[in-house]
Amino acid sequence: MTRYDFVLLDADNTLFDFDRSEHEAIRLTLEAFSIPCTPETEARYVSINSALWAMLDRGEASREWLVVERFARLVKELGADADPAALNRTYLANLGEQSFLLPGAEEVCRSLSGRCTLAILTNGVASAQRGRFNRSPLAGLIPHLFISEEVGASKPSPAFFRPVLSALGVTDLSRALMVGDNLISDMGGAAALGLDTAWFNPRRLPNPGPVRPTWELATLEQLPPLVLGSPDF
Ligand SMILES: [Mg+2]
């Protein structure tokens, strides 16, 4: 008997190589606006962007505001002359075309598909997330894609998780597992509702707490034996 019937998967930096997609998309975007894309510029963008998304995780910012604000801050720092909203539109269009999977993601989803219900639960902008998903081999393996912009709430809020569990028909919470790389939005959000959690931690980072995931995965290949109830997991 499988250990879990429902496997809920985060997308970015769990199944998809978001860092690589972001790198390509920001380079193409800055080039389109004739802004030199140096490693320092890119590092500044990544730093500004991740700080703003951390604000969203804490409920201190809205997605609509932050996606433009990240470019407003970058343009200001660079002293460049470009419209932040236009930069963001171009960036999102570019991002939706950059679809790279992490090693093992396709094989792991292929081995679980048909043996349990797979769903992706992701924060982000729907056009970019859906574009990358549809361009990937996962589109044929994972039947459910829940994006915060379409759900109307973001991980880790229960207002995101509750309608997702209801749409999937999860009645026994002990039969569902949330898998993700983020201790707050993925692990904390799911644990607050009583779900088991598996922290994807390939870099083996220390856990500063307070969230204590049920399981920890160093590689995606560890997921099928966990889900399928292998006694040696
Ligand atoms: Mg993630």
py3Dmol code that shows the C-alpha trace and the ligand (Angstrom):
import py3Dmol

protein = """\
ATOM      1  CA  MET A   1       0.000   0.000   0.000  1.00  0.00           C
ATOM      2  CA  THR A   2       1.289   3.433  -0.864  1.00  0.00           C
ATOM      3  CA  ARG A   3       2.067   5.770   2.003  1.00  0.00           C
ATOM      4  CA  TYR A   4       0.395   8.728   0.262  1.00  0.00           C
ATOM      5  CA  ASP A   5      -2.374   9.000  -2.381  1.00  0.00           C
ATOM      6  CA  PHE A   6      -1.818  12.695  -3.131  1.00  0.00           C
ATOM      7  CA  VAL A   7       1.573  14.262  -3.780  1.00  0.00           C
ATOM      8  CA  LEU A   8       1.514  18.053  -3.858  1.00  0.00           C
ATOM      9  CA  LEU A   9       4.627  19.479  -5.460  1.00  0.00           C
ATOM     10  CA  ASP A  10       6.097  22.947  -5.395  1.00  0.00           C
ATOM     11  CA  ALA A  11       7.363  24.024  -8.840  1.00  0.00           C
ATOM     12  CA  ASP A  12      10.300  26.421  -8.589  1.00  0.00           C
ATOM     13  CA  ASN A  13      13.568  24.913  -7.384  1.00  0.00           C
ATOM     14  CA  THR A  14      11.711  21.696  -6.563  1.00  0.00           C
ATOM     15  CA  LEU A  15      10.845  20.399 -10.064  1.00  0.00           C
ATOM     16  CA  PHE A  16      11.925  23.348 -12.206  1.00  0.00           C
ATOM     17  CA  ASP A  17      15.341  24.977 -12.312  1.00  0.00           C
ATOM     18  CA  PHE A  18      14.012  28.446 -11.578  1.00  0.00           C
ATOM     19  CA  ASP A  19      17.462  29.954 -11.093  1.00  0.00           C
ATOM     20  CA  ARG A  20      18.410  29.074 -14.674  1.00  0.00           C
ATOM     21  CA  SER A  21      15.086  30.346 -16.087  1.00  0.00           C
ATOM     22  CA  GLU A  22      15.444  33.580 -14.174  1.00  0.00           C
ATOM     23  CA  HIS A  23      19.005  34.029 -15.416  1.00  0.00           C
ATOM     24  CA  GLU A  24      17.967  33.638 -19.065  1.00  0.00           C
ATOM     25  CA  ALA A  25      14.847  35.794 -18.707  1.00  0.00           C
ATOM     26  CA  ILE A  26      16.574  38.698 -16.978  1.00  0.00           C
ATOM     27  CA  ARG A  27      19.387  38.686 -19.534  1.00  0.00           C
ATOM     28  CA  LEU A  28      16.951  38.791 -22.479  1.00  0.00           C
ATOM     29  CA  THR A  29      14.871  41.495 -20.784  1.00  0.00           C
ATOM     30  CA  LEU A  30      17.723  43.876 -19.984  1.00  0.00           C
ATOM     31  CA  GLU A  31      19.144  43.414 -23.486  1.00  0.00           C
ATOM     32  CA  ALA A  32      15.731  44.326 -24.953  1.00  0.00           C
ATOM     33  CA  PHE A  33      15.865  47.630 -23.033  1.00  0.00           C
ATOM     34  CA  SER A  34      19.540  48.262 -23.894  1.00  0.00           C
ATOM     35  CA  ILE A  35      20.554  47.910 -20.244  1.00  0.00           C
ATOM     36  CA  PRO A  36      23.911  46.114 -19.899  1.00  0.00           C
ATOM     37  CA  CYS A  37      23.416  42.777 -18.106  1.00  0.00           C
ATOM     38  CA  THR A  38      26.536  42.229 -16.014  1.00  0.00           C
ATOM     39  CA  PRO A  39      26.816  39.549 -13.305  1.00  0.00           C
ATOM     40  CA  GLU A  40      26.580  42.381 -10.749  1.00  0.00           C
ATOM     41  CA  THR A  41      23.358  43.729 -12.281  1.00  0.00           C
ATOM     42  CA  GLU A  42      21.830  40.281 -12.319  1.00  0.00           C
ATOM     43  CA  ALA A  43      22.880  39.676  -8.711  1.00  0.00           C
ATOM     44  CA  ARG A  44      21.230  42.961  -7.700  1.00  0.00           C
ATOM     45  CA  TYR A  45      17.992  41.944  -9.433  1.00  0.00           C
ATOM     46  CA  VAL A  46      18.000  38.506  -7.741  1.00  0.00           C
ATOM     47  CA  SER A  47      18.618  40.087  -4.355  1.00  0.00           C
ATOM     48  CA  ILE A  48      15.878  42.722  -4.760  1.00  0.00           C
ATOM     49  CA  ASN A  49      13.427  40.153  -6.116  1.00  0.00           C
ATOM     50  CA  SER A  50      13.972  37.537  -3.432  1.00  0.00           C
ATOM     51  CA  ALA A  51      13.617  40.147  -0.662  1.00  0.00           C
ATOM     52  CA  LEU A  52      10.271  41.239  -2.139  1.00  0.00           C
ATOM     53  CA  TRP A  53       8.978  37.651  -2.484  1.00  0.00           C
ATOM     54  CA  ALA A  54       9.988  37.032   1.152  1.00  0.00           C
ATOM     55  CA  MET A  55       7.770  40.021   2.029  1.00  0.00           C
ATOM     56  CA  LEU A  56       4.921  38.293   0.174  1.00  0.00           C
ATOM     57  CA  ASP A  57       5.548  35.072   2.146  1.00  0.00           C
ATOM     58  CA  ARG A  58       5.182  37.132   5.335  1.00  0.00           C
ATOM     59  CA  GLY A  59       1.986  38.771   4.112  1.00  0.00           C
ATOM     60  CA  GLU A  60       3.628  42.211   3.815  1.00  0.00           C
ATOM     61  CA  ALA A  61       3.336  42.700   0.044  1.00  0.00           C
ATOM     62  CA  SER A  62       1.020  41.875  -2.837  1.00  0.00           C
ATOM     63  CA  ARG A  63       2.197  40.082  -5.941  1.00  0.00           C
ATOM     64  CA  GLU A  64       0.829  42.830  -8.221  1.00  0.00           C
ATOM     65  CA  TRP A  65       2.880  45.459  -6.405  1.00  0.00           C
ATOM     66  CA  LEU A  66       6.107  43.533  -6.054  1.00  0.00           C
ATOM     67  CA  VAL A  67       6.443  42.434  -9.683  1.00  0.00           C
ATOM     68  CA  VAL A  68       6.692  46.073 -10.806  1.00  0.00           C
ATOM     69  CA  GLU A  69       8.469  47.316  -7.668  1.00  0.00           C
ATOM     70  CA  ARG A  70      11.396  44.929  -8.250  1.00  0.00           C
ATOM     71  CA  PHE A  71      12.166  46.649 -11.551  1.00  0.00           C
ATOM     72  CA  ALA A  72      11.476  50.114 -10.139  1.00  0.00           C
ATOM     73  CA  ARG A  73      14.166  49.480  -7.516  1.00  0.00           C
ATOM     74  CA  LEU A  74      16.600  48.012 -10.031  1.00  0.00           C
ATOM     75  CA  VAL A  75      16.193  50.902 -12.487  1.00  0.00           C
ATOM     76  CA  LYS A  76      16.684  53.394  -9.669  1.00  0.00           C
ATOM     77  CA  GLU A  77      19.856  51.674  -8.467  1.00  0.00           C
ATOM     78  CA  LEU A  78      21.257  51.521 -12.004  1.00  0.00           C
ATOM     79  CA  GLY A  79      20.227  55.072 -12.840  1.00  0.00           C
ATOM     80  CA  ALA A  80      18.628  53.654 -15.998  1.00  0.00           C
ATOM     81  CA  ASP A  81      15.780  55.195 -17.946  1.00  0.00           C
ATOM     82  CA  ALA A  82      13.153  52.501 -18.429  1.00  0.00           C
ATOM     83  CA  ASP A  83       9.522  51.929 -17.460  1.00  0.00           C
ATOM     84  CA  PRO A  84       9.405  49.323 -14.633  1.00  0.00           C
ATOM     85  CA  ALA A  85       5.969  48.049 -15.686  1.00  0.00           C
ATOM     86  CA  ALA A  86       7.188  47.523 -19.255  1.00  0.00           C
ATOM     87  CA  LEU A  87      10.311  45.757 -17.986  1.00  0.00           C
ATOM     88  CA  ASN A  88       8.124  43.461 -15.915  1.00  0.00           C
ATOM     89  CA  ARG A  89       5.834  42.615 -18.842  1.00  0.00           C
ATOM     90  CA  THR A  90       8.823  41.737 -21.022  1.00  0.00           C
ATOM     91  CA  TYR A  91      10.431  39.751 -18.221  1.00  0.00           C
ATOM     92  CA  LEU A  92       7.297  37.663 -17.591  1.00  0.00           C
ATOM     93  CA  ALA A  93       6.928  36.936 -21.308  1.00  0.00           C
ATOM     94  CA  ASN A  94      10.569  35.815 -21.427  1.00  0.00           C
ATOM     95  CA  LEU A  95      10.259  33.804 -18.216  1.00  0.00           C
ATOM     96  CA  GLY A  96       7.280  31.854 -19.540  1.00  0.00           C
ATOM     97  CA  GLU A  97       9.472  30.631 -22.399  1.00  0.00           C
ATOM     98  CA  GLN A  98      12.358  29.422 -20.209  1.00  0.00           C
ATOM     99  CA  SER A  99      11.476  25.917 -19.043  1.00  0.00           C
ATOM    100  CA  PHE A 100      14.242  23.840 -17.469  1.00  0.00           C
ATOM    101  CA  LEU A 101      13.657  20.843 -15.208  1.00  0.00           C
ATOM    102  CA  LEU A 102      15.914  19.860 -12.330  1.00  0.00           C
ATOM    103  CA  PRO A 103      17.755  16.528 -12.663  1.00  0.00           C
ATOM    104  CA  GLY A 104      15.448  13.598 -11.978  1.00  0.00           C
ATOM    105  CA  ALA A 105      12.203  15.630 -12.010  1.00  0.00           C
ATOM    106  CA  GLU A 106      10.736  14.039 -15.133  1.00  0.00           C
ATOM    107  CA  GLU A 107      11.704  10.467 -14.153  1.00  0.00           C
ATOM    108  CA  VAL A 108      10.343  10.873 -10.624  1.00  0.00           C
ATOM    109  CA  CYS A 109       7.011  12.259 -11.840  1.00  0.00           C
ATOM    110  CA  ARG A 110       6.807   9.532 -14.482  1.00  0.00           C
ATOM    111  CA  SER A 111       7.305   6.818 -11.866  1.00  0.00           C
ATOM    112  CA  LEU A 112       4.654   8.307  -9.535  1.00  0.00           C
ATOM    113  CA  SER A 113       2.138   9.265 -12.217  1.00  0.00           C
ATOM    114  CA  GLY A 114      -0.673   6.693 -12.285  1.00  0.00           C
ATOM    115  CA  ARG A 115       0.176   5.416  -8.796  1.00  0.00           C
ATOM    116  CA  CYS A 116      -0.951   8.538  -6.958  1.00  0.00           C
ATOM    117  CA  THR A 117      -2.520  11.891  -7.761  1.00  0.00           C
ATOM    118  CA  LEU A 118       0.097  14.503  -8.611  1.00  0.00           C
ATOM    119  CA  ALA A 119      -0.491  18.257  -8.397  1.00  0.00           C
ATOM    120  CA  ILE A 120       1.727  21.319  -8.625  1.00  0.00           C
ATOM    121  CA  LEU A 121       1.100  24.093  -6.097  1.00  0.00           C
ATOM    122  CA  THR A 122       2.988  27.245  -6.997  1.00  0.00           C
ATOM    123  CA  ASN A 123       3.136  30.908  -6.099  1.00  0.00           C
ATOM    124  CA  GLY A 124       3.764  33.183  -9.007  1.00  0.00           C
ATOM    125  CA  VAL A 125       2.371  34.870 -12.050  1.00  0.00           C
ATOM    126  CA  ALA A 126      -0.021  32.585 -13.908  1.00  0.00           C
ATOM    127  CA  SER A 127       1.157  33.359 -17.451  1.00  0.00           C
ATOM    128  CA  ALA A 128       4.803  32.614 -16.638  1.00  0.00           C
ATOM    129  CA  GLN A 129       4.096  29.527 -14.515  1.00  0.00           C
ATOM    130  CA  ARG A 130       1.632  28.043 -17.013  1.00  0.00           C
ATOM    131  CA  GLY A 131       3.952  28.815 -19.942  1.00  0.00           C
ATOM    132  CA  ARG A 132       6.878  26.990 -18.368  1.00  0.00           C
ATOM    133  CA  PHE A 133       4.692  24.055 -17.263  1.00  0.00           C
ATOM    134  CA  ASN A 134       3.124  23.609 -20.701  1.00  0.00           C
ATOM    135  CA  ARG A 135       6.552  23.651 -22.362  1.00  0.00           C
ATOM    136  CA  SER A 136       7.819  20.890 -20.055  1.00  0.00           C
ATOM    137  CA  PRO A 137       7.356  17.105 -20.204  1.00  0.00           C
ATOM    138  CA  LEU A 138       5.573  17.384 -16.838  1.00  0.00           C
ATOM    139  CA  ALA A 139       2.467  18.707 -18.623  1.00  0.00           C
ATOM    140  CA  GLY A 140       1.721  15.130 -19.716  1.00  0.00           C
ATOM    141  CA  LEU A 141       2.406  13.644 -16.278  1.00  0.00           C
ATOM    142  CA  ILE A 142       0.850  16.043 -13.759  1.00  0.00           C
ATOM    143  CA  PRO A 143      -2.878  16.678 -14.277  1.00  0.00           C
ATOM    144  CA  HIS A 144      -3.318  19.510 -11.757  1.00  0.00           C
ATOM    145  CA  LEU A 145      -1.628  22.926 -11.672  1.00  0.00           C
ATOM    146  CA  PHE A 146      -2.674  25.371  -8.949  1.00  0.00           C
ATOM    147  CA  ILE A 147      -1.195  28.874  -9.262  1.00  0.00           C
ATOM    148  CA  SER A 148      -1.608  31.459  -6.510  1.00  0.00           C
ATOM    149  CA  GLU A 149      -2.726  34.172  -8.928  1.00  0.00           C
ATOM    150  CA  GLU A 150      -5.626  31.972 -10.073  1.00  0.00           C
ATOM    151  CA  VAL A 151      -6.476  30.534  -6.630  1.00  0.00           C
ATOM    152  CA  GLY A 152      -6.677  34.060  -5.200  1.00  0.00           C
ATOM    153  CA  ALA A 153      -4.304  33.425  -2.285  1.00  0.00           C
ATOM    154  CA  SER A 154      -0.632  32.438  -1.936  1.00  0.00           C
ATOM    155  CA  LYS A 155       1.256  29.733  -0.070  1.00  0.00           C
ATOM    156  CA  PRO A 156       1.620  29.538   2.935  1.00  0.00           C
ATOM    157  CA  SER A 157      -1.906  30.860   3.583  1.00  0.00           C
ATOM    158  CA  PRO A 158      -4.580  28.292   4.469  1.00  0.00           C
ATOM    159  CA  ALA A 159      -6.723  30.301   2.003  1.00  0.00           C
ATOM    160  CA  PHE A 160      -4.488  28.833  -0.715  1.00  0.00           C
ATOM    161  CA  PHE A 161      -4.269  25.258   0.581  1.00  0.00           C
ATOM    162  CA  ARG A 162      -7.939  24.739   1.540  1.00  0.00           C
ATOM    163  CA  PRO A 163      -9.501  25.238  -1.926  1.00  0.00           C
ATOM    164  CA  VAL A 164      -6.683  23.187  -3.490  1.00  0.00           C
ATOM    165  CA  LEU A 165      -7.322  20.214  -1.173  1.00  0.00           C
ATOM    166  CA  SER A 166     -11.028  20.525  -1.794  1.00  0.00           C
ATOM    167  CA  ALA A 167     -10.589  20.631  -5.594  1.00  0.00           C
ATOM    168  CA  LEU A 168      -8.411  17.524  -5.434  1.00  0.00           C
ATOM    169  CA  GLY A 169     -10.962  15.699  -3.256  1.00  0.00           C
ATOM    170  CA  VAL A 170      -8.557  15.134  -0.371  1.00  0.00           C
ATOM    171  CA  THR A 171     -10.739  14.010   2.551  1.00  0.00           C
ATOM    172  CA  ASP A 172      -8.140  12.178   4.669  1.00  0.00           C
ATOM    173  CA  LEU A 173      -5.299  14.650   5.211  1.00  0.00           C
ATOM    174  CA  SER A 174      -2.948  11.864   6.306  1.00  0.00           C
ATOM    175  CA  ARG A 175      -2.971  10.553   2.703  1.00  0.00           C
ATOM    176  CA  ALA A 176      -1.459  13.763   1.253  1.00  0.00           C
ATOM    177  CA  LEU A 177       2.154  14.917   1.211  1.00  0.00           C
ATOM    178  CA  MET A 178       3.475  18.388   0.396  1.00  0.00           C
ATOM    179  CA  VAL A 179       6.936  18.463  -1.222  1.00  0.00           C
ATOM    180  CA  GLY A 180       8.925  21.672  -1.613  1.00  0.00           C
ATOM    181  CA  ASP A 181      12.150  23.562  -1.061  1.00  0.00           C
ATOM    182  CA  ASN A 182      10.739  26.437   0.986  1.00  0.00           C
ATOM    183  CA  LEU A 183      10.406  25.952   4.738  1.00  0.00           C
ATOM    184  CA  ILE A 184       7.837  28.747   5.097  1.00  0.00           C
ATOM    185  CA  SER A 185       5.608  28.731   2.039  1.00  0.00           C
ATOM    186  CA  ASP A 186       5.679  24.978   1.323  1.00  0.00           C
ATOM    187  CA  MET A 187       6.431  23.244   4.617  1.00  0.00           C
ATOM    188  CA  GLY A 188       4.896  25.742   7.030  1.00  0.00           C
ATOM    189  CA  GLY A 189       1.734  26.277   5.012  1.00  0.00           C
ATOM    190  CA  ALA A 190       1.003  22.572   4.579  1.00  0.00           C
ATOM    191  CA  ALA A 191       1.960  21.651   8.154  1.00  0.00           C
ATOM    192  CA  ALA A 192      -0.403  24.302   9.532  1.00  0.00           C
ATOM    193  CA  LEU A 193      -3.278  22.380   7.972  1.00  0.00           C
ATOM    194  CA  GLY A 194      -2.018  19.067   9.324  1.00  0.00           C
ATOM    195  CA  LEU A 195      -0.415  17.672   6.167  1.00  0.00           C
ATOM    196  CA  ASP A 196       2.787  15.656   6.176  1.00  0.00           C
ATOM    197  CA  THR A 197       5.660  17.485   4.525  1.00  0.00           C
ATOM    198  CA  ALA A 198       8.869  16.571   2.693  1.00  0.00           C
ATOM    199  CA  TRP A 199      11.541  19.277   2.558  1.00  0.00           C
ATOM    200  CA  PHE A 200      13.572  19.101  -0.656  1.00  0.00           C
ATOM    201  CA  ASN A 201      16.971  20.199   0.603  1.00  0.00           C
ATOM    202  CA  PRO A 202      19.612  19.208  -1.972  1.00  0.00           C
ATOM    203  CA  ARG A 203      22.161  21.641  -0.534  1.00  0.00           C
ATOM    204  CA  ARG A 204      21.599  20.184   2.938  1.00  0.00           C
ATOM    205  CA  LEU A 205      21.053  23.568   4.498  1.00  0.00           C
ATOM    206  CA  PRO A 206      20.531  23.733   8.250  1.00  0.00           C
ATOM    207  CA  ASN A 207      16.917  24.164   9.323  1.00  0.00           C
ATOM    208  CA  PRO A 208      16.668  27.334  11.454  1.00  0.00           C
ATOM    209  CA  GLY A 209      13.167  26.307  12.622  1.00  0.00           C
ATOM    210  CA  PRO A 210      10.494  26.580  13.857  1.00  0.00           C
ATOM    211  CA  VAL A 211       8.929  24.438  11.094  1.00  0.00           C
ATOM    212  CA  ARG A 212       9.949  20.772  11.393  1.00  0.00           C
ATOM    213  CA  PRO A 213       9.190  18.868   8.183  1.00  0.00           C
ATOM    214  CA  THR A 214       8.025  15.252   8.466  1.00  0.00           C
ATOM    215  CA  TRP A 215      10.683  14.132   5.985  1.00  0.00           C
ATOM    216  CA  GLU A 216      13.776  15.566   4.326  1.00  0.00           C
ATOM    217  CA  LEU A 217      14.967  14.715   0.799  1.00  0.00           C
ATOM    218  CA  ALA A 218      18.504  15.270  -0.444  1.00  0.00           C
ATOM    219  CA  THR A 219      17.550  14.137  -3.959  1.00  0.00           C
ATOM    220  CA  LEU A 220      14.273  13.941  -5.876  1.00  0.00           C
ATOM    221  CA  GLU A 221      14.950  10.252  -6.502  1.00  0.00           C
ATOM    222  CA  GLN A 222      14.187   9.618  -2.819  1.00  0.00           C
ATOM    223  CA  LEU A 223      10.570  10.684  -3.351  1.00  0.00           C
ATOM    224  CA  PRO A 224       9.075   7.570  -5.041  1.00  0.00           C
ATOM    225  CA  PRO A 225      10.229   5.130  -2.322  1.00  0.00           C
ATOM    226  CA  LEU A 226       8.913   7.532   0.323  1.00  0.00           C
ATOM    227  CA  VAL A 227       5.514   7.935  -1.364  1.00  0.00           C
ATOM    228  CA  LEU A 228       5.153   4.276  -2.309  1.00  0.00           C
ATOM    229  CA  GLY A 229       5.826   3.163   1.268  1.00  0.00           C
ATOM    230  CA  SER A 230       9.162   1.450   0.868  1.00  0.00           C
ATOM    231  CA  PRO A 231      10.070  -0.033   4.260  1.00  0.00           C
ATOM    232  CA  ASP A 232      13.656   1.156   3.919  1.00  0.00           C
ATOM    233  CA  PHE A 233      12.730   4.810   3.714  1.00  0.00           C
TER     234      PHE A 233
END
"""
ligand_1 = """\
1
MG
Mg 10.252 26.592 -4.527
"""
view = py3Dmol.view(width=600, height=400)
view.addModel(protein, "pdb")
view.setStyle({"model": 0}, {"cartoon": {"style": "trace"}})
view.addModel(ligand_1, "xyz")
view.setStyle({"model": 1}, {"stick": {}})
view.zoomTo()
view.show()
